[in-house]
């Protein structure tokens, strides 16, 4: 199920980022008293009363001439286009301004549901200005104080009143997204897998401007293939439609189980290829590196190119590498077996008794270093999650876990159990916390 999207818009310094951080429950947007601090769209998944949605923070729209203002305005307009609901934040303390009226005009043309949040209602002057905002011409007005969380429950009730509490039908099909820089052959790969011309393919970088879902049947099982727009570096994202496409690509990764990072064999490995893979890992997704356009390479062997990949992608040594040509379909048959293998590994569960045997053997084989006369002790280990697999260690003092020893334990888990293609998470908890 695709999550609904909520955009926070308004002129500079009305409290959008403060409200954003309150709703998502952590400080993500930078907050300062300087107008225009948030220049880019920031998005995060949020939840209220078991209703999940995406929340977008935007830069303040200012109709006066200011550096970056056209860029900020464009970003906000993209966020409005993407949103199902727009929360229009105004400053109750300052009262209605020409900027507010300009933004209201943009919102009325968008034909989106708009909730006007009158912020800073903890200040006395705001109570005198509250009714002036009704001339903006919307249906819903809510007084709030983002900094003090006043009116936040009423606002979230209004935002989520039509959202589903849970999916009507659970979609258990494995979803894999095809991600990468523009023009590396993502759409060609989608078409090669589907064996039909489902996606527009062109030599012009950036042809795919949205995320496209298709259903693929393999070995009598259905998979959802998500073709995404090319992900450019932030500094190279100029057109408004390009920024919109990047946002959709990031959301596609979020709803995937596995990500296929496509590399152009002709161009070699670029730094941005690693950034894209890093985002997928950060989101806990299965990972396969696909080297496309392999038919164009004559002077390098698969073994040599794979060594180069392993050197460049040292942060993901577990990711399988597939070499193919989407255009000629050469070696295309090698991809789906890897997807099937990673599908099994991201949801693999290890018996607790077997896991503890492995960890205790590893512990005795290589005791952790002592620190100020104290040494880490591991009492019990259990698997506490899948997609990606997560392991929780009960220890005497989690502060004694050195990053090198954590890496050692991860390597031992991988040596004993096949977790190719998936990140795994190690969590350490003090046993004393369980006893409290």
C-alpha positions as CSV (number, residue, x, y, z in Angstrom):
1,X,0.0,0.0,0.0
2,X,1.4,3.4,-0.9
3,X,1.4,5.7,2.1
4,X,-0.4,9.1,1.9
5,X,1.8,12.1,1.8
6,X,1.5,15.3,3.8
7,X,3.4,18.5,3.0
8,X,4.1,21.4,5.4
9,X,4.2,24.7,3.6
10,X,4.4,28.4,4.5
11,X,6.5,31.5,4.4
12,X,9.9,31.5,6.1
13,X,10.2,31.2,9.9
14,X,6.6,30.3,10.7
15,X,7.7,27.1,12.5
16,X,7.4,24.4,9.8
17,X,10.6,22.6,10.8
18,X,9.7,22.6,14.5
19,X,6.3,21.1,13.7
20,X,8.0,18.6,11.4
21,X,10.3,17.4,14.1
22,X,7.4,17.1,16.6
23,X,5.4,15.0,14.3
24,X,8.1,12.6,13.3
25,X,9.4,12.4,16.9
26,X,13.0,13.3,16.3
27,X,15.1,16.3,15.2
28,X,15.7,15.9,11.5
29,X,15.0,19.4,10.1
30,X,17.5,22.1,11.2
31,X,15.8,24.7,13.3
32,X,17.1,28.3,13.6
33,X,15.5,31.7,14.0
34,X,17.0,32.6,10.6
35,X,14.4,32.7,7.8
36,X,15.0,30.3,5.0
37,X,17.2,27.7,6.8
38,X,15.3,24.8,5.2
39,X,16.0,25.1,1.5
40,X,15.3,21.6,0.3
41,X,12.4,19.2,0.8
42,X,13.0,16.9,3.7
43,X,10.8,13.8,4.0
44,X,10.3,11.2,6.7
45,X,7.8,8.5,7.5
46,X,5.5,9.4,10.4
47,X,2.9,7.5,12.4
48,X,-0.1,8.6,14.4
49,X,-2.7,6.2,16.0
50,X,-1.3,3.3,13.8
51,X,-1.8,5.4,10.7
52,X,1.4,5.8,8.7
53,X,2.2,8.6,6.2
54,X,5.0,10.5,4.6
55,X,5.7,14.0,5.9
56,X,7.5,16.6,3.8
57,X,9.1,19.7,5.2
58,X,9.7,22.5,2.7
59,X,11.7,25.7,2.5
60,X,9.8,28.9,3.3
61,X,8.1,30.6,0.3
62,X,9.0,34.3,0.1
63,X,7.6,36.4,-2.7
64,X,10.3,39.1,-2.2
65,X,13.6,38.9,-4.0
66,X,16.0,36.7,-2.1
67,X,18.9,34.3,-2.9
68,X,17.6,30.8,-3.6
69,X,14.0,32.0,-3.4
70,X,13.0,30.7,-6.8
71,X,14.6,27.4,-6.0
72,X,12.7,27.2,-2.6
73,X,9.4,28.1,-4.2
74,X,9.9,25.5,-6.9
75,X,10.7,22.8,-4.2
76,X,7.6,23.7,-2.3
77,X,5.4,23.5,-5.4
78,X,6.8,20.0,-6.1
79,X,5.9,19.0,-2.5
80,X,2.4,20.4,-3.0
81,X,2.0,18.4,-6.2
82,X,3.2,15.2,-4.5
83,X,1.0,15.7,-1.4
84,X,-2.4,14.3,-0.6
85,X,-2.9,16.9,2.2
86,X,-1.2,20.2,2.7
87,X,-0.7,21.8,6.1
88,X,-0.4,25.6,5.5
89,X,1.4,27.0,8.5
90,X,1.0,30.7,9.3
91,X,2.4,32.9,12.1
92,X,-0.4,33.9,14.5
93,X,2.0,36.3,16.3
94,X,2.7,38.4,13.1
95,X,-0.8,38.0,11.6
96,X,-1.7,37.6,7.9
97,X,0.9,38.9,5.4
98,X,1.1,39.4,1.6
99,X,3.3,36.2,1.4
100,X,0.5,34.2,3.1
101,X,-2.0,35.4,0.5
102,X,0.4,34.5,-2.3
103,X,0.9,31.0,-0.9
104,X,-2.9,30.7,-0.4
105,X,-3.4,31.4,-4.1
106,X,-0.9,28.7,-5.1
107,X,-2.7,26.2,-2.8
108,X,-6.2,27.0,-4.2
109,X,-5.0,26.3,-7.7
110,X,-3.5,23.0,-6.6
111,X,-7.0,21.7,-5.6
112,X,-5.5,19.8,-2.7
113,X,-7.1,19.4,0.8
114,X,-5.6,22.2,2.9
115,X,-5.5,22.6,6.7
116,X,-4.4,26.0,7.9
117,X,-2.3,25.6,11.1
118,X,-2.2,29.0,13.0
119,X,1.1,28.6,14.8
120,X,2.6,30.4,17.9
121,X,-0.8,30.6,19.6
122,X,1.1,30.6,23.0
123,X,1.8,34.2,22.4
124,X,-0.8,36.8,23.5
125,X,-0.8,38.8,20.2
126,X,-1.8,35.7,18.2
127,X,-5.2,35.5,19.9
128,X,-5.9,39.0,18.4
129,X,-4.9,37.9,14.9
130,X,-6.6,34.5,14.7
131,X,-9.7,35.5,12.8
132,X,-7.8,37.5,10.1
133,X,-6.6,34.3,8.6
134,X,-10.1,33.2,7.7
135,X,-9.9,35.5,4.6
136,X,-7.4,33.0,3.1
137,X,-10.5,31.1,2.0
138,X,-10.0,27.5,3.3
139,X,-12.3,25.2,5.3
140,X,-10.1,24.1,8.2
141,X,-8.3,26.3,10.7
142,X,-6.5,25.0,13.8
143,X,-4.7,27.0,16.4
144,X,-1.4,25.4,17.5
145,X,1.9,26.0,19.2
146,X,4.5,23.8,17.6
147,X,7.2,24.6,20.2
148,X,4.9,23.7,23.1
149,X,2.9,20.9,21.3
150,X,-0.4,22.7,21.9
151,X,-3.1,21.6,19.4
152,X,-0.8,18.9,18.0
153,X,-3.3,16.1,18.7
154,X,-6.2,18.0,17.0
155,X,-4.0,18.7,14.0
156,X,-2.9,15.1,13.6
157,X,-6.6,13.9,14.1
158,X,-7.5,16.3,11.2
159,X,-4.6,15.2,9.0
160,X,-5.2,11.4,9.4
161,X,-9.0,11.3,9.7
162,X,-9.3,9.7,6.2
163,X,-6.1,7.5,6.4
164,X,-6.4,3.8,6.7
165,X,-5.2,2.3,10.0
166,X,-3.7,-0.7,8.3
167,X,-3.6,-2.2,4.8
168,X,-6.9,-3.6,3.7
169,X,-5.1,-6.5,2.0
170,X,-1.6,-7.6,3.0
171,X,0.6,-7.7,-0.1
172,X,3.1,-10.4,0.6
173,X,4.8,-10.3,-2.8
174,X,8.5,-9.5,-2.7
175,X,9.1,-6.0,-4.2
176,X,12.5,-5.1,-5.7
177,X,13.4,-1.7,-7.0
178,X,15.9,-1.1,-9.8
179,X,17.9,2.0,-8.8
180,X,20.9,3.9,-10.0
181,X,22.2,7.0,-11.8
182,X,20.4,8.2,-14.9
183,X,21.0,6.3,-18.2
184,X,22.6,3.2,-16.7
185,X,19.9,1.0,-18.2
186,X,17.3,0.6,-15.5
187,X,14.3,0.7,-17.8
188,X,16.0,-1.6,-20.3
189,X,16.6,-4.1,-17.4
190,X,12.9,-3.8,-16.3
191,X,11.8,-4.6,-19.9
192,X,14.3,-7.5,-20.2
193,X,13.0,-9.1,-17.0
194,X,9.3,-8.6,-18.0
195,X,10.1,-9.7,-21.6
196,X,8.0,-6.9,-23.0
197,X,8.3,-3.2,-23.7
198,X,6.5,-2.0,-20.5
199,X,8.7,1.0,-19.8
200,X,9.8,3.8,-22.1
201,X,13.5,3.4,-23.0
202,X,15.7,6.1,-24.4
203,X,19.3,7.1,-24.7
204,X,18.4,10.5,-23.1
205,X,19.3,10.5,-19.4
206,X,16.3,11.0,-17.2
207,X,13.6,9.5,-19.4
208,X,11.9,7.7,-16.5
209,X,10.5,10.5,-14.3
210,X,8.3,8.4,-12.0
211,X,8.5,5.1,-10.2
212,X,6.6,2.4,-12.2
213,X,5.4,-0.9,-10.7
214,X,5.1,-4.0,-12.8
215,X,4.3,-7.6,-11.9
216,X,6.8,-10.3,-12.8
217,X,6.0,-14.1,-12.5
218,X,9.0,-16.4,-11.9
219,X,8.8,-20.0,-10.9
220,X,5.1,-19.7,-10.3
221,X,5.6,-16.8,-7.8
222,X,4.7,-13.1,-8.3
223,X,7.2,-10.3,-7.8
224,X,6.7,-6.6,-8.0
225,X,9.4,-4.8,-10.0
226,X,9.7,-1.1,-9.4
227,X,11.5,0.9,-12.1
228,X,12.7,4.2,-10.7
229,X,13.9,7.5,-12.0
230,X,17.7,8.1,-12.2
231,X,19.1,9.4,-8.9
232,X,21.4,12.4,-9.6
233,X,23.6,14.1,-7.0
234,X,21.7,16.8,-5.1
235,X,23.9,19.5,-6.6
236,X,23.0,18.3,-10.1
237,X,19.3,18.2,-9.6
238,X,18.0,21.4,-11.3
239,X,14.7,20.9,-13.0
240,X,11.6,20.8,-10.8
241,X,10.5,17.5,-12.3
242,X,14.0,16.0,-11.6
243,X,13.6,16.8,-7.9
244,X,10.1,15.3,-7.9
245,X,11.6,12.2,-9.5
246,X,14.3,11.9,-6.9
247,X,11.6,12.0,-4.1
248,X,9.6,9.3,-5.8
249,X,12.8,7.1,-6.2
250,X,13.6,7.4,-2.5
251,X,10.0,6.4,-1.6
252,X,10.3,3.4,-4.0
253,X,13.4,2.2,-2.1
254,X,11.5,2.6,1.2
255,X,8.7,0.2,0.0
256,X,11.1,-2.3,-1.6
257,X,12.4,-5.5,0.0
258,X,15.4,-5.7,-2.3
259,X,17.3,-3.0,-4.3
260,X,19.2,-3.7,-7.5
261,X,21.9,-1.0,-7.8
262,X,22.6,-0.8,-11.5
263,X,26.1,0.3,-12.7
264,X,27.1,1.2,-16.2
265,X,30.0,-1.1,-17.1
266,X,31.1,1.3,-19.9
267,X,31.5,4.2,-17.4
268,X,32.8,2.2,-14.5
269,X,32.1,2.7,-10.9
270,X,31.2,6.3,-9.9
271,X,31.2,7.7,-6.4
272,X,27.4,8.3,-6.7
273,X,26.8,4.6,-7.3
274,X,28.2,4.0,-3.8
275,X,26.0,6.8,-2.3
276,X,22.9,5.2,-3.9
277,X,23.8,1.7,-2.5
278,X,24.5,3.3,0.9
279,X,21.0,4.7,1.0
280,X,19.5,1.3,0.4
281,X,21.6,-0.3,3.1
282,X,20.7,2.5,5.5
283,X,17.0,1.7,4.9
284,X,17.7,-2.0,5.7
285,X,17.1,-3.3,2.2
286,X,18.5,-6.4,0.5
287,X,21.1,-5.5,-2.0
288,X,22.3,-6.8,-5.4
289,X,24.9,-5.0,-7.6
290,X,24.0,-5.3,-11.3
291,X,26.7,-4.4,-13.8
292,X,24.8,-3.6,-17.0
293,X,26.1,-3.1,-20.6
294,X,28.6,-5.8,-20.0
295,X,28.5,-6.5,-23.8
296,X,30.2,-3.2,-24.4
297,X,33.3,-4.1,-22.3
298,X,36.2,-5.9,-24.0
299,X,39.3,-5.2,-22.0
300,X,38.2,-6.4,-18.5
301,X,37.3,-9.8,-17.2
302,X,34.4,-10.4,-14.8
303,X,36.9,-11.5,-12.2
304,X,38.9,-8.2,-12.5
305,X,35.8,-6.0,-12.5
306,X,34.4,-7.9,-9.5
307,X,37.6,-7.2,-7.6
308,X,37.2,-3.5,-8.3
309,X,33.6,-3.6,-7.0
310,X,34.7,-5.3,-3.8
311,X,37.4,-2.7,-3.3
312,X,34.9,0.2,-3.9
313,X,31.9,-1.3,-2.1
314,X,33.8,-2.5,1.0
315,X,30.8,-1.4,3.1
316,X,28.7,-4.1,1.4
317,X,30.9,-7.2,1.0
318,X,27.8,-9.4,1.3
319,X,26.1,-8.1,-1.9
320,X,26.1,-10.5,-4.8
321,X,27.3,-9.1,-8.2
322,X,25.6,-9.9,-11.5
323,X,27.1,-9.1,-14.9
324,X,24.6,-8.8,-17.8
325,X,23.4,-6.8,-20.8
326,X,19.8,-5.7,-20.5
327,X,19.7,-4.7,-24.2
328,X,21.0,-7.9,-25.7
329,X,19.6,-10.0,-22.7
330,X,23.0,-11.7,-22.4
331,X,23.4,-13.3,-19.0
332,X,20.0,-11.9,-18.0
333,X,19.1,-15.4,-16.7
334,X,21.6,-15.0,-13.9
335,X,19.7,-12.3,-12.1
336,X,16.4,-13.8,-10.9
337,X,18.1,-16.7,-9.1
338,X,20.1,-14.1,-7.1
339,X,16.9,-12.2,-6.3
340,X,15.3,-15.4,-5.1
341,X,18.3,-16.2,-2.9
342,X,18.3,-12.7,-1.3
343,X,14.5,-12.9,-0.9
344,X,15.0,-16.0,1.3
345,X,17.9,-14.4,3.2
346,X,16.2,-11.2,4.2
347,X,13.5,-13.1,6.1
348,X,15.7,-16.0,7.3
349,X,15.3,-17.0,11.0
350,X,18.0,-18.8,13.0
351,X,17.1,-21.2,15.8
352,X,18.1,-19.6,19.1
353,X,20.0,-22.7,20.4
354,X,22.1,-22.9,17.2
355,X,22.7,-19.1,17.2
356,X,24.0,-19.2,20.8
357,X,26.3,-22.1,20.1
358,X,27.9,-20.1,17.2
359,X,28.2,-16.9,19.3
360,X,29.6,-18.7,22.4
361,X,32.2,-20.5,20.2
362,X,33.2,-17.2,18.6
363,X,33.4,-15.6,22.0
364,X,35.7,-18.3,23.4
365,X,37.8,-18.3,20.2
366,X,38.4,-14.6,20.4
367,X,37.7,-12.9,23.7
368,X,36.9,-9.2,23.5
369,X,39.6,-6.8,24.7
370,X,39.4,-5.6,28.4
371,X,38.9,-2.0,29.2
372,X,40.0,-0.6,32.6
373,X,39.9,-4.1,34.0
374,X,36.5,-4.9,32.6
375,X,35.6,-7.3,29.8
376,X,32.5,-7.7,27.7
377,X,30.4,-10.8,28.5
378,X,27.8,-12.2,26.2
379,X,25.1,-14.1,28.2
380,X,22.4,-14.8,25.5
381,X,21.7,-14.0,21.9
382,X,18.4,-14.2,20.0
383,X,17.1,-13.2,16.6
384,X,14.6,-10.4,17.1
385,X,13.6,-9.3,13.6
386,X,13.7,-10.0,9.9
387,X,13.8,-7.7,6.7
388,X,16.6,-7.2,7.6
389,X,17.6,-9.9,10.1
390,X,18.2,-8.4,13.6
391,X,20.1,-10.0,16.5
392,X,20.0,-8.9,20.1
393,X,22.8,-9.7,22.5
394,X,22.3,-9.6,26.2
395,X,25.6,-8.5,27.8
396,X,27.0,-7.2,31.0
397,X,27.8,-3.7,29.7
398,X,27.0,-2.6,26.2
399,X,29.4,0.3,26.6
400,X,32.2,-2.3,26.4
401,X,31.3,-3.3,22.8
402,X,34.1,-2.1,20.5
403,X,33.1,-1.6,16.8
404,X,35.8,-4.0,15.7
405,X,34.4,-6.7,18.0
406,X,30.9,-6.0,16.7
407,X,32.2,-6.5,13.1
408,X,33.9,-9.8,14.3
409,X,30.6,-11.1,15.6
410,X,28.8,-10.1,12.4
411,X,31.4,-11.9,10.3
412,X,31.0,-15.0,12.5
413,X,27.3,-15.0,11.9
414,X,27.8,-14.6,8.2
415,X,30.4,-17.4,8.1
416,X,27.9,-19.9,9.8
417,X,24.6,-18.8,8.1
418,X,24.0,-17.7,4.6
419,X,23.0,-14.0,4.7
420,X,24.3,-13.1,1.3
421,X,22.6,-10.0,-0.1
422,X,21.1,-8.7,3.2
423,X,22.4,-6.3,5.8
424,X,22.1,-7.6,9.4
425,X,21.6,-5.6,12.5
426,X,23.4,-6.3,15.8
427,X,21.8,-4.8,18.9
428,X,23.4,-5.0,22.4
429,X,21.3,-4.7,25.6
430,X,22.4,-4.8,29.2
431,X,21.0,-7.9,31.0
432,X,20.4,-5.7,34.0
433,X,17.8,-3.8,32.0
434,X,15.7,-6.9,31.5
435,X,15.8,-7.6,35.3
436,X,14.5,-4.1,36.3
